Amino acid sequence: MLGFGVAGLEPVLAALASLHAKVLRPPAPGERGMRCVVQDPDGRKVELIAAMPDTAA
């Protein structure tokens, strides 16, 4: 599976929806931030991660 860090999931998912990408796992909190998994038109799975702001400051 290929993975990309993104600034925010909502705008990326909106853009991918217009390209007919399928959401396999909706956005949910993970170890490194919000993550989701989409499938491209060729069937490849792509993980998207939006880092959460550091709250330990």
C-alpha positions as CSV (number, residue, x, y, z in Angstrom):
1,M,0.0,0.0,0.0
2,L,1.2,3.5,-0.9
3,G,0.8,6.3,1.7
4,F,0.9,10.1,1.6
5,G,0.8,12.8,4.2
6,V,-1.7,15.5,3.5
7,A,-2.5,18.9,5.2
8,G,-6.2,17.9,5.6
9,L,-8.3,14.9,4.6
10,E,-11.6,16.7,3.8
11,P,-10.3,18.7,0.8
12,V,-8.3,15.8,-0.5
13,L,-11.3,13.4,-0.2
14,A,-13.5,15.9,-2.0
15,A,-11.0,16.1,-4.9
16,L,-10.6,12.3,-5.0
17,A,-14.4,11.9,-5.0
18,S,-14.6,13.9,-8.3
19,L,-12.1,11.4,-9.7
20,H,-14.2,8.4,-8.6
21,A,-11.8,7.2,-6.0
22,K,-13.5,4.8,-3.5
23,V,-13.1,5.3,0.2
24,L,-12.3,1.9,1.7
25,R,-11.7,3.1,5.3
26,P,-13.3,6.4,6.3
27,P,-11.2,9.0,8.3
28,A,-10.4,7.8,11.8
29,P,-7.8,8.7,14.4
30,G,-4.6,6.7,14.2
31,E,-1.2,6.8,15.9
32,R,0.2,9.6,13.6
33,G,-3.0,11.5,13.0
34,M,-6.3,11.2,11.1
35,R,-6.0,8.4,8.5
36,C,-8.1,6.9,5.8
37,V,-7.6,4.5,2.9
38,V,-8.9,5.1,-0.6
39,Q,-8.8,3.0,-3.8
40,D,-7.8,4.5,-7.1
41,P,-9.6,3.6,-10.4
42,D,-7.0,0.9,-11.0
43,G,-7.7,-0.8,-7.7
44,R,-4.6,0.3,-5.8
45,K,-5.0,1.1,-2.1
46,V,-3.6,4.5,-0.9
47,E,-3.4,5.5,2.7
48,L,-3.8,9.2,3.5
49,I,-2.6,10.6,6.8
50,A,-3.2,14.2,8.1
51,A,-1.0,14.8,11.1
52,M,-2.8,16.1,14.2
53,P,-1.4,19.3,15.8
54,D,1.1,18.6,18.6
55,T,-0.7,19.2,21.9
56,A,2.2,18.4,24.1
57,A,3.6,22.0,24.0
